[in-house]
Amino acid sequence: MFGRKRTIVWLLVAAGIAVPAHSSPRSDLESAAKSGRVAFILIADPGTPGIDAARDLTRRAMERVTGSTLVELDRSDPGNAELVAKYRLAGAPLPLVLVAAANGAIAGGLPASQATEELLVDMIPSPKKAEILMALQEGKSVFLVAARKGMKAAPGAKNSCSMACMQMSGKSASVEIDMDDPGEAAFLDQLKVNRASEEPVTLVVNALGQVTATYAGAADVANLVQAAAKRAGGCCPSSVQGGSKSCGPGK
């Protein structure tokens, strides 16, 4: 497909045949997010070895995800330069498969040589995790409140986060998760939230995706704002993105 499509379009135009406006990877991704569909993004250059096998692998993964779509991105096409810069693809090994959540947030990616159907499907985040990933990709920190219906301290915890967001003037987002939502159980476990807690749990995630503070009940607004600007130290701090990272000296 890479390179071939442009040749076909040129031949049709030369023959005087009307060619409908074709979509671009950017518009395809925007359309998928607008309609709430997971997108598998296959990145390559024209002639990239292994592209056919990568496409077959991606399509097999798509069969496990209802309504998902495939978006192919030619890294060498100048029209895709904005996406190449946004997703930092310039030096990436090809072919590469990225997974975009139903809201358009990039949830992860792997070189096709290291990917399996299971790994690609497992990258798809829960709705609330996708919401947080989107905020992080917009450069925002996140205040997260995990609570269940009937918790007396929940309104206070949520209000503290709302006030902290106001103080940060658009540089943060507030997200609420129902502790009893089975679709968010794995994500809450990843964040080490005790889902049996009798009090709401508030977490602060800095713009790097690191969990910098955890509070039981309603937290002090000033502490929330301070934690949002903090960079987690120590070896392998807890991260919303998850995955394994080497533990080295802090930068």
C-alpha positions in Angstrom: 0.0 0.0 0.0 2.8 2.4 0.9 3.7 4.3 -2.3 1.3 2.3 -4.4 -1.7 4.4 -3.6 -0.1 7.6 -4.8 0.8 5.9 -8.1 -2.7 4.7 -8.7 -4.2 8.1 -8.0 -1.8 9.7 -10.4 -2.7 7.3 -13.2 -6.4 7.9 -12.7 -5.9 11.6 -12.8 -3.8 11.3 -16.0 -6.6 9.3 -17.6 -9.1 12.0 -16.8 -11.0 9.9 -14.3 -12.4 11.7 -11.3 -10.8 10.7 -8.1 -12.7 11.3 -4.8 -10.9 13.1 -2.1 -9.0 10.4 -0.2 -8.6 10.3 3.5 -5.4 10.9 5.3 -4.0 9.0 8.4 -4.8 12.1 10.4 -8.4 12.3 9.3 -8.8 8.6 9.7 -7.6 8.8 13.3 -9.8 11.8 14.0 -12.8 9.9 12.6 -12.0 6.8 14.7 -11.8 8.8 17.9 -15.0 10.7 17.0 -16.9 7.4 16.6 -15.3 5.8 19.6 -13.3 3.1 17.8 -9.9 1.7 18.7 -7.4 2.3 15.9 -4.3 0.1 15.1 -1.8 2.3 13.4 0.7 0.6 11.1 3.8 2.7 10.3 6.3 1.9 7.6 8.2 3.5 4.7 7.7 2.3 1.0 9.5 -1.0 0.6 9.9 -1.7 4.4 10.7 -5.4 4.8 8.0 -7.4 6.7 5.1 -5.0 6.0 2.8 -7.7 4.7 3.4 -9.9 7.7 2.9 -6.8 10.0 -0.4 -6.0 8.3 -1.6 -9.6 8.7 -0.7 -9.6 12.4 -2.5 -6.3 12.9 -5.6 -7.5 11.2 -5.7 -10.7 13.3 -5.5 -8.5 16.4 -8.3 -6.4 15.0 -10.6 -9.4 14.8 -10.5 -9.5 18.6 -11.6 -5.9 19.0 -15.1 -5.1 17.8 -15.3 -2.0 15.6 -11.6 -1.4 15.5 -10.0 0.1 12.4 -6.6 0.0 10.7 -4.8 3.2 9.8 -1.6 2.9 7.7 0.9 5.7 7.9 3.7 6.2 5.4 6.5 7.8 7.5 8.2 9.2 4.4 5.1 11.1 3.1 5.6 14.9 3.9 1.9 15.0 4.5 2.3 12.9 7.6 5.2 15.0 9.0 3.0 16.4 11.8 2.0 12.9 13.0 5.6 11.7 12.7 6.7 14.5 15.0 3.8 14.1 17.4 4.3 10.4 17.9 8.2 10.7 17.7 8.4 8.2 14.8 11.5 9.6 13.0 13.9 7.1 14.4 11.5 4.3 15.2 12.1 0.7 14.0 9.8 -0.2 11.1 7.3 -1.6 10.6 5.8 -0.4 13.9 2.3 -0.8 15.3 0.7 1.7 17.6 -2.6 1.3 19.4 -4.9 4.3 19.8 -7.7 4.1 22.4 -11.3 4.8 21.6 -10.8 8.5 22.5 -7.7 8.8 20.3 -5.0 8.6 23.0 -2.0 6.6 22.1 -1.9 3.7 24.5 1.3 2.0 23.4 3.2 0.5 20.5 5.6 -2.2 19.4 7.9 -3.0 16.5 6.0 -5.6 14.5 8.9 -8.0 15.0 8.2 -8.0 18.8 4.4 -7.9 18.6 1.8 -10.6 19.0 -2.0 -10.4 18.7 -2.3 -10.7 22.5 0.2 -7.9 23.2 -1.5 -5.5 20.8 -5.0 -6.2 22.2 -3.7 -6.0 25.8 -2.5 -2.4 25.1 -6.1 -1.2 24.7 -6.8 0.8 27.9 -9.9 1.0 30.0 -12.0 4.1 29.4 -10.7 5.9 32.5 -7.1 5.0 31.7 -7.6 6.3 28.2 -9.0 9.5 29.7 -5.9 10.0 31.8 -3.6 9.1 28.9 -5.2 11.8 26.8 -4.7 14.4 29.5 -1.1 13.4 29.8 -0.6 13.6 26.1 -1.9 17.1 26.3 0.8 17.9 28.8 -1.5 18.0 31.8 -1.2 16.5 35.3 -4.2 14.5 36.6 -6.1 14.4 39.9 -7.7 11.0 40.2 -10.4 10.1 42.7 -11.4 6.5 43.2 -14.6 6.1 45.2 -17.8 4.2 45.3 -21.4 5.3 45.7 -22.3 6.3 49.2 -18.9 7.2 50.5 -19.4 10.2 52.7 -16.0 11.7 52.0 -16.3 11.3 48.2 -17.8 14.7 47.5 -15.1 16.5 49.5 -12.4 14.6 47.7 -13.8 15.4 44.3 -14.3 19.1 45.3 -10.7 19.3 46.4 -9.5 18.0 43.0 -11.8 20.5 41.2 -10.4 23.4 43.2 -6.8 22.2 42.5 -7.6 22.1 38.8 -8.9 25.7 39.0 -5.7 26.8 40.6 -3.7 25.2 37.9 -5.5 27.1 35.2 -6.0 24.5 32.6 -2.8 22.6 33.2 -4.5 19.6 34.9 -7.5 17.4 34.6 -9.8 15.7 37.2 -10.9 12.1 36.7 -13.3 10.0 38.8 -13.3 6.2 38.9 -15.9 4.0 40.4 -14.2 1.5 42.6 -16.9 -1.1 41.8 -16.6 -0.8 38.1 -15.3 -4.2 36.9 -14.0 -2.6 33.7 -11.6 -0.4 35.7 -10.5 -3.1 38.2 -7.2 -4.0 36.4 -6.3 -0.3 36.1 -7.0 0.4 39.8 -4.8 -2.6 40.7 -2.1 -1.2 38.5 -2.3 2.0 40.5 -2.2 0.0 43.7 -5.6 1.3 44.8 -7.2 -0.8 47.5 -10.6 -1.4 45.9 -12.0 -2.6 49.3 -11.2 0.8 50.9 -13.9 2.4 53.0 -12.7 5.9 52.0 -12.1 7.5 48.6 -8.6 7.4 47.4 -7.0 10.4 45.7 -4.0 10.0 43.5 -1.9 12.8 41.8 -0.3 12.0 38.5 2.3 14.5 37.2 2.6 15.4 33.5 5.2 12.7 33.1 2.6 10.0 34.1 4.2 9.4 37.5 2.0 8.9 40.6 3.5 11.5 43.0 1.0 11.3 45.9 -1.8 9.2 47.3 -4.3 10.4 49.9 -7.1 8.7 51.8 -10.3 10.8 51.9 -10.3 14.5 50.9 -6.9 16.0 50.3 -5.7 19.5 51.0 -5.9 21.6 47.8 -2.4 23.1 48.3 -0.9 19.6 48.7 -2.6 18.5 45.5 -1.2 21.4 43.5 2.3 20.9 45.0 2.2 17.1 44.2 1.1 17.8 40.6 4.3 19.7 39.9 6.5 17.2 41.7 8.7 14.7 39.9 8.8 11.2 41.5 12.2 10.0 42.6 13.5 6.6 43.6 13.8 3.5 41.5 11.0 2.9 39.0 8.3 5.2 40.4 4.7 4.1 39.9 3.5 5.1 36.4 0.1 5.3 34.8 1.6 4.1 31.5 2.8 0.9 33.2 5.3 -1.3 31.5 8.9 -2.1 32.6 11.5 0.5 32.6 15.1 0.3 33.7 15.9 1.7 37.1 18.7 4.2 36.8 19.8 7.5 38.5 17.2 10.2 38.4 17.7 12.9 35.9 
